[in-house]
Amino acid sequence: MVREVSESCLDSVIREMVSCYCNVFYADKPDLAARRIEAIGYQLGFQLSERYTMERPPFNDNLEAIKFICKDFWSNLFKKQIDNLRTNHRGTFVLQDNKFRWLTRMSIDSSADNGSSVEDNSTPAAENKTAHAISMHLYFPCGIIRGALSNLGIPCAVSADISNLPACSFVISIKA
């Protein structure tokens, strides 16, 4: 029996988790909030990777494991494969999702905290706040990827690039 969760429910849980860690638990410590959000994603990715690879043979190399993340793992999470995979063949991989699902439905209300109007979103301060809010949400999928690869025996660091929204690139640097 396949168990599924409504995407809107999952989106709401993730938004609420990020909001609580950023605005309640660690309001004055954004670095600690980011580490906690990433740690939750890491645990989830580790467990999902364990479940998805239970009945498959071990991977022969890092590229094979990264391809698994791009195809099977991503498909199970987001109902689509990664759109583009690039590598420098020295331990750095870039996974690009041209319409990252968790960003396509995300809206940031920057007027809620500073009392400015919605039309005032073009100011540098509003754009910076929006970019910060989006980056805080991306610590969770970065943690998921890092946890999945860790379970596959690949220690790495994962970061996200959001320079072309709603596209998102995840940069994986494998530790030697």
Sequence and secondary structure as in RCSB ss.txt:
>XXXX:A:sequence
MVREVSESCLDSVIREMVSCYCNVFYADKPDLAARRIEAIGYQLGFQLSERYTMERPPFNDNLEAIKFICKDFWS
NLFKKQIDNLRTNHRGTFVLQDNKFRWLTRMSIDSSADNGSSVEDNSTPAAENKTAHAISMHLYFPCGIIRGALS
NLGIPCAVSADISNLPACSFVISIKA
>XXXX:A:secstr
      HHHHHHHHHHHHHHIIIIITTT HHHHHHHHHHHHHHHHHHHHHHHTTTS   SSHHHHHHHIIIIIHH
HHHSS  SEEEE SSSEEEEEETT HHHHT    THHHH   GGGGGSHHHHHHHHHHHHHHHHHHHHHHHHHHH
HTT  EEEEEE TTTT EEEEEEE  
